[in-house]
Structures are given as structure tokens and as C-alpha cells.
Amino acid sequence: MNPLELPRDDSREFFDYWLALRAGWRLLAGCALTAALVTFVITEFMMTPYYRATALLRPVAEQSSASQLQGMLTGSAGALSGMLGGLTEEAQRAQEYLAILRSYQFTLALVNDNGLAAAVDPPGGSVLDRFLGSAPPTQWQLYEIMQKRFDCDYDRLSGNLSLYFLDPDPARARRILQLYIENLRSKLQSDDVRRSDAAISSLTEAARSSSDTLLQAQLYELLARQIQQKKLAQVSADFALKVIDPPVVPDRPYTPRVKLDCALAAGLALLLVTFVILVHDSSVHTGSSPERAVGPSQKKLPMEGEADGPPRALRLGQARRVDEERS
């Protein structure tokens, strides 16, 4: 390769950027370490750690009275449709559970019945609150606090419900999440008993008014199942909701994550300082003289036998014109 041949523009530009970053490596390292240190101090000593309790549930699909009656009247085809309806009913019940857990009435009943207002929002928690003497939170503010700390989701593949609750105290996080499960079970049991009572009344009246002996026998059989379902709803803990994994809290806090936050802060500081260095280097090269912008190696080199300045013939012509003007 000819030593006078220049490298490509993109290679030279990359090389210039690399030189600029190499010259400012101390600034890069200092900013990254400072950002990591500040984040460590904030997350380790100033922020309140929150622990997350986790529980795993599974909704139990029940075969409704309509599907049972359809299976008894139409035979095997109706029974198959009732089974398929039960499979889809499990997902429907899971969505119903999610809606109940996030509802306003259920959340406030949970807080008020168990005296959780002072636990989730302690009075005078900060210096500013003690100084100002802030008023206790309203019902809507308590609901918003609980919604920020509580979370739940449904996995369609496994069919399981996952419940989560955040609290600075691990034992309290476990207890409150257990209260969520118990209140949900109580509500589901009371709703099932209420529906069973309505179904029993309807089936009893239909069986008494029917003149068909076969249909009357089937209605009485379905009535017996409804009575059995009501008794199960009253005594069975896993009637409509099965607890696969009770509330458990890991040893480490869920937030803040000190190591991850420090690494993210250092990475963001590196990116920001790198951007500032490259922008500054580019502005310096752009605002300098054209010779600096072009570079000394990119100046046009004189050919062999060519002197600097105007050609010899041009200089001789200029001198001849000057002599003619003088004469």
C-alpha cells in the first residue's frame, strides 16, 4: 500500500472517535463509579426495602346446574358439551376471581374488616408528615395504596392464579396476602350458597309442578346434587379455590435491587458521558480551520517538478506586464 494513500473516511472517523474516548477514559471511569456509588448509597441506606409475598392458586371449575340438566336430558352428547363447558368455565372463573380481587368493594372490605389502614399507611411515616400533621388517608387513597402493592395474574397454559403483595415487613406481607385468599374464599362460598339456595327453590317448584314422572325424577336428582353442592360450599375449603402454594416471602427484598440498580446507573452514566465526549470532539473539529478539518495528510501534494506558488510562466508574464507599465 502506498504510504501517501489515505484510509477511507469511515475508518478515519472511527479512529478519531476512539482516540477521543481513549483520551477521556478517566472521565468515563470516574463518572461510572460515581453514579454506581451514589446509587448504592441511595438504595442501601435511604430507600425502604419492600418484600414481596407470593401465593399460587388454582380455580376449580364447577359444573353448573344448566349443564348438568342438559347432560341428564340429552344423554352422552349433552354430557360431553357439559364437560367442555366445565373446561372453559375454569378460565372464566379465573377472570372472575381477578376482577373480584381488584375490585373497590372487596379491597376496602379487606382493609376495614381487618384494621389494615394503619399497617399499609402508618401515620407520620415521614418527617414532613409529622411536621405538617397530615390527615389520615381517605377510602379512595387506601384503595390506591393497596392496588399499588397488590398484583395478580392468570396463566392460561397452566391454569394457575398468582397473587403478590409488597410490604416493608415480610411477616405482614405474608399475613395480608393470606387475608386476600381467605376473604376471596369466603366471598366465593357465600356466593355459591346463595346461588344454590336459588337453584334449590327453582328446582323444587319445577319438580312439584311437573306431571312427567321421568322428568320429575331427574329434577329431584338434580335437586339432591344442588343440596350436596351447597353443603360442600359451606364446609369445604377447596370447593371453588385450591391453594397450591400458600403465601411465601423470599429472604431478599424485592425492591430496591441494589446490584442491578448500581449496574444500570453505571451503564447509563457511561452512555451519557460517551455521548458528551463524542459531541464535543465533533464540534471542535467542525469549528476549527479548514486545514484542521481536512487534516494535514489530506492536503494536495505538489507533483514532481512543481514548485509551491504560481507556475513559472505565470510569474514571467506578470513581470513582463510590470516592465511595460513602467516604460
C-alpha angles and dihedrals in degrees: 000000000000109000089221091056111103125225120246119283096245091052092050091047092051090047091052091051091049091051090050092051091044090053091051099043091116090056091048094050093044094051093046093049092045092051092048092048094049091048091049092052092048097045096040103041109016107037122074112241116232124205121208122219115206130198131179121213136174124207114228113223114225125204106239125227091251094055092045092051091047091052092050095049102041101035127220096350091055091046091053091051089048090054092050089048089053091053093053091041090066091063091044092052090049090055089047090053091051091052092049094048092051096042123116097231095048093048095048092046088053092050098042099041093050099036095242097147094094092042099053094038111022114199115251093013094157135035091249092053092051091048096047095037094225119206121253115271120270124239091262092050090051089051091051091049091052092047091053092052099038125069136168137178139179125228110212093195097054097025092228132136118222119202125193134184130182125211137150089237114064093204092050092048089054092046095049092048089050088053089054090055095045094048091048091051091048092051093048092049093050091048091049092049091049092050091046091052090052092047092048092052092048095046093046092053092045092049093050094048095046119099095192109098095203093048090045091054091050091049091051089050090052089047090055090052091051091052090049090048090052092052091048091050090054098049108023118088093195096044097118101359129045120198108218097173121013120221112298131176124207120230094242121069117254093221139058099032101202100193095043093046092049092049092049092048092050092048093049091048090052092051093047096047092045090053092049092049094049093046091049093048091049092050091050092053092045095050095047127092121292090250090056091045092050094039130229093265091057096057116117109262118218116249121244111286092017117117127207116269128023120346119269094248090054092051092050092051092051092050091049091053091050091053092050091052092051093050 
